[in-house]
Amino acid sequence: MRKLNYLWYGILSIAAPLAILLLSANLVTRVPSVYVYYFNDSQSVNQLYTDVTPSEFAGELASYVNFRGEEKFQVYEKNGSFRDPVFEKRDQKVMRNVRKQLLFSVIAFILSTLIACAIYIYLYKKNFKTALLVQCYIWPSVMVGYLVLFNWIARNASLRYWYYNSVLGGGLGTKSQLYKLLGTGFYSTFATFTTLVAVALLCCLIYGNYVLNKKQRLFS
């Protein structure tokens, strides 16, 4: 390959796994069943002392981050003929920032996917099939590095505290309903499910790459 092709090859090596990681994180945060699993596992809904069920909370969270809910995040519980809001303004501010961060990650996913696809098509048309087959070994190695870093960041208390306060505008405190619902351990569920989804998607990518570029046998 020419020197420029080596550059494209290197970018492909990091862009494709990055796109998968970003897609996985988005899928996990936008699927209600992930929240239901966390609520049932942690029993965090019980700390809110409300009649709203875990599945209702999960549905409202998923709807909001998928831009299907109202501009301000809110869940209501029935109080006779009235509907009482569960979350306060500071909780709504954090959720608004969460939705913004997810939007930025979608943009990053689209960009990394477009870059990876463009380079892959270019190298494939140039008949660099052997080099593309080697990506079946490079992509898992890069993904391991991404996942180790991702899990370390997600499970590091100091980094989470900085992210909550500096990026999401946190400072909720332990009495916050949103903190009781998600702040005590959802990061672990998020990291675990993102890792599992990323590994599954990577396996699909590797298989597709192998099928496209494997050497044809003379007698098959």
Secondary structure as a PSIPRED ss2 file (coil, helix, strand):
# PSIPRED VFORMAT (PSIPRED V4.0)

   1 M C   1.000  0.000  0.000
   2 R C   1.000  0.000  0.000
   3 K H   0.000  1.000  0.000
   4 L H   0.000  1.000  0.000
   5 N H   0.000  1.000  0.000
   6 Y H   0.000  1.000  0.000
   7 L H   0.000  1.000  0.000
   8 W H   0.000  1.000  0.000
   9 Y H   0.000  1.000  0.000
  10 G H   0.000  1.000  0.000
  11 I H   0.000  1.000  0.000
  12 L H   0.000  1.000  0.000
  13 S H   0.000  1.000  0.000
  14 I H   0.000  1.000  0.000
  15 A H   0.000  1.000  0.000
  16 A H   0.000  1.000  0.000
  17 P H   0.000  1.000  0.000
  18 L H   0.000  1.000  0.000
  19 A H   0.000  1.000  0.000
  20 I H   0.000  1.000  0.000
  21 L H   0.000  1.000  0.000
  22 L H   0.000  1.000  0.000
  23 L H   0.000  1.000  0.000
  24 S H   0.000  1.000  0.000
  25 A H   0.000  1.000  0.000
  26 N H   0.000  1.000  0.000
  27 L H   0.000  1.000  0.000
  28 V H   0.000  1.000  0.000
  29 T H   0.000  1.000  0.000
  30 R H   0.000  1.000  0.000
  31 V C   1.000  0.000  0.000
  32 P H   0.000  1.000  0.000
  33 S H   0.000  1.000  0.000
  34 V H   0.000  1.000  0.000
  35 Y H   0.000  1.000  0.000
  36 V H   0.000  1.000  0.000
  37 Y H   0.000  1.000  0.000
  38 Y H   0.000  1.000  0.000
  39 F H   0.000  1.000  0.000
  40 N H   0.000  1.000  0.000
  41 D H   0.000  1.000  0.000
  42 S H   0.000  1.000  0.000
  43 Q C   1.000  0.000  0.000
  44 S H   0.000  1.000  0.000
  45 V H   0.000  1.000  0.000
  46 N H   0.000  1.000  0.000
  47 Q H   0.000  1.000  0.000
  48 L H   0.000  1.000  0.000
  49 Y C   1.000  0.000  0.000
  50 T C   1.000  0.000  0.000
  51 D C   1.000  0.000  0.000
  52 V C   1.000  0.000  0.000
  53 T C   1.000  0.000  0.000
  54 P H   0.000  1.000  0.000
  55 S H   0.000  1.000  0.000
  56 E H   0.000  1.000  0.000
  57 F H   0.000  1.000  0.000
  58 A H   0.000  1.000  0.000
  59 G H   0.000  1.000  0.000
  60 E H   0.000  1.000  0.000
  61 L H   0.000  1.000  0.000
  62 A H   0.000  1.000  0.000
  63 S H   0.000  1.000  0.000
  64 Y H   0.000  1.000  0.000
  65 V H   0.000  1.000  0.000
  66 N C   1.000  0.000  0.000
  67 F C   1.000  0.000  0.000
  68 R C   1.000  0.000  0.000
  69 G C   1.000  0.000  0.000
  70 E C   1.000  0.000  0.000
  71 E C   1.000  0.000  0.000
  72 K C   1.000  0.000  0.000
  73 F C   1.000  0.000  0.000
  74 Q C   1.000  0.000  0.000
  75 V C   1.000  0.000  0.000
  76 Y E   0.000  0.000  1.000
  77 E E   0.000  0.000  1.000
  78 K E   0.000  0.000  1.000
  79 N E   0.000  0.000  1.000
  80 G C   1.000  0.000  0.000
  81 S C   1.000  0.000  0.000
  82 F E   0.000  0.000  1.000
  83 R E   0.000  0.000  1.000
  84 D E   0.000  0.000  1.000
  85 P E   0.000  0.000  1.000
  86 V C   1.000  0.000  0.000
  87 F C   1.000  0.000  0.000
  88 E C   1.000  0.000  0.000
  89 K H   0.000  1.000  0.000
  90 R H   0.000  1.000  0.000
  91 D H   0.000  1.000  0.000
  92 Q H   0.000  1.000  0.000
  93 K H   0.000  1.000  0.000
  94 V H   0.000  1.000  0.000
  95 M H   0.000  1.000  0.000
  96 R H   0.000  1.000  0.000
  97 N H   0.000  1.000  0.000
  98 V H   0.000  1.000  0.000
  99 R H   0.000  1.000  0.000
 100 K H   0.000  1.000  0.000
 101 Q H   0.000  1.000  0.000
 102 L H   0.000  1.000  0.000
 103 L H   0.000  1.000  0.000
 104 F H   0.000  1.000  0.000
 105 S H   0.000  1.000  0.000
 106 V H   0.000  1.000  0.000
 107 I H   0.000  1.000  0.000
 108 A H   0.000  1.000  0.000
 109 F H   0.000  1.000  0.000
 110 I H   0.000  1.000  0.000
 111 L H   0.000  1.000  0.000
 112 S H   0.000  1.000  0.000
 113 T H   0.000  1.000  0.000
 114 L H   0.000  1.000  0.000
 115 I H   0.000  1.000  0.000
 116 A H   0.000  1.000  0.000
 117 C H   0.000  1.000  0.000
 118 A H   0.000  1.000  0.000
 119 I H   0.000  1.000  0.000
 120 Y H   0.000  1.000  0.000
 121 I H   0.000  1.000  0.000
 122 Y H   0.000  1.000  0.000
 123 L H   0.000  1.000  0.000
 124 Y H   0.000  1.000  0.000
 125 K H   0.000  1.000  0.000
 126 K C   1.000  0.000  0.000
 127 N C   1.000  0.000  0.000
 128 F C   1.000  0.000  0.000
 129 K H   0.000  1.000  0.000
 130 T H   0.000  1.000  0.000
 131 A H   0.000  1.000  0.000
 132 L H   0.000  1.000  0.000
 133 L H   0.000  1.000  0.000
 134 V H   0.000  1.000  0.000
 135 Q H   0.000  1.000  0.000
 136 C H   0.000  1.000  0.000
 137 Y H   0.000  1.000  0.000
 138 I H   0.000  1.000  0.000
 139 W H   0.000  1.000  0.000
 140 P H   0.000  1.000  0.000
 141 S H   0.000  1.000  0.000
 142 V H   0.000  1.000  0.000
 143 M H   0.000  1.000  0.000
 144 V H   0.000  1.000  0.000
 145 G H   0.000  1.000  0.000
 146 Y H   0.000  1.000  0.000
 147 L H   0.000  1.000  0.000
 148 V H   0.000  1.000  0.000
 149 L H   0.000  1.000  0.000
 150 F H   0.000  1.000  0.000
 151 N H   0.000  1.000  0.000
 152 W H   0.000  1.000  0.000
 153 I H   0.000  1.000  0.000
 154 A H   0.000  1.000  0.000
 155 R H   0.000  1.000  0.000
 156 N C   1.000  0.000  0.000
 157 A H   0.000  1.000  0.000
 158 S H   0.000  1.000  0.000
 159 L H   0.000  1.000  0.000
 160 R H   0.000  1.000  0.000
 161 Y H   0.000  1.000  0.000
 162 W H   0.000  1.000  0.000
 163 Y H   0.000  1.000  0.000
 164 Y H   0.000  1.000  0.000
 165 N H   0.000  1.000  0.000
 166 S H   0.000  1.000  0.000
 167 V H   0.000  1.000  0.000
 168 L C   1.000  0.000  0.000
 169 G C   1.000  0.000  0.000
 170 G C   1.000  0.000  0.000
 171 G C   1.000  0.000  0.000
 172 L C   1.000  0.000  0.000
 173 G C   1.000  0.000  0.000
 174 T C   1.000  0.000  0.000
 175 K C   1.000  0.000  0.000
 176 S C   1.000  0.000  0.000
 177 Q H   0.000  1.000  0.000
 178 L H   0.000  1.000  0.000
 179 Y H   0.000  1.000  0.000
 180 K H   0.000  1.000  0.000
 181 L H   0.000  1.000  0.000
 182 L H   0.000  1.000  0.000
 183 G H   0.000  1.000  0.000
 184 T C   1.000  0.000  0.000
 185 G C   1.000  0.000  0.000
 186 F H   0.000  1.000  0.000
 187 Y H   0.000  1.000  0.000
 188 S H   0.000  1.000  0.000
 189 T H   0.000  1.000  0.000
 190 F H   0.000  1.000  0.000
 191 A H   0.000  1.000  0.000
 192 T H   0.000  1.000  0.000
 193 F H   0.000  1.000  0.000
 194 T H   0.000  1.000  0.000
 195 T H   0.000  1.000  0.000
 196 L H   0.000  1.000  0.000
 197 V H   0.000  1.000  0.000
 198 A H   0.000  1.000  0.000
 199 V H   0.000  1.000  0.000
 200 A H   0.000  1.000  0.000
 201 L H   0.000  1.000  0.000
 202 L H   0.000  1.000  0.000
 203 C H   0.000  1.000  0.000
 204 C H   0.000  1.000  0.000
 205 L H   0.000  1.000  0.000
 206 I H   0.000  1.000  0.000
 207 Y H   0.000  1.000  0.000
 208 G H   0.000  1.000  0.000
 209 N H   0.000  1.000  0.000
 210 Y H   0.000  1.000  0.000
 211 V H   0.000  1.000  0.000
 212 L H   0.000  1.000  0.000
 213 N H   0.000  1.000  0.000
 214 K C   1.000  0.000  0.000
 215 K C   1.000  0.000  0.000
 216 Q C   1.000  0.000  0.000
 217 R C   1.000  0.000  0.000
 218 L C   1.000  0.000  0.000
 219 F C   1.000  0.000  0.000
 220 S C   1.000  0.000  0.000
